[in-house]
Amino acid sequence: MMQFSVAPWCVLDAEQLKAIQKAIAIRTQFIQIILSLTKTSETDGEPIIRAMEYVFPDNGYDQIKDQFMLGDSILVAPTPQTS
């Protein structure tokens, strides 16, 4: 989910706005998967966004705080910034 309290183009500089637009473009690529996970979650109660330890229990992933799973198959993790 993305929520903006203020229109980003009204308060962000060009570089920050570009980063937001990139995040929205990435989300758009995954929207059908997100909607499918939402529908499944309604019936089975499984979370859509899952900690690494939740998907891969007893592997020592409980300390990982900078990445997570979207469902059971999509890893969301930071990547180095490129200009």
Buried (B, 14 or more C-beta within 10 A) or exposed (E): EEEEEEEBEEEBEEEEBEEBEEEEEEEEEEEEBBEEBEEEBEEEEEEBBBBBBBBBEEEEBEEBEEEBBBBEEEEEEEEEEEE
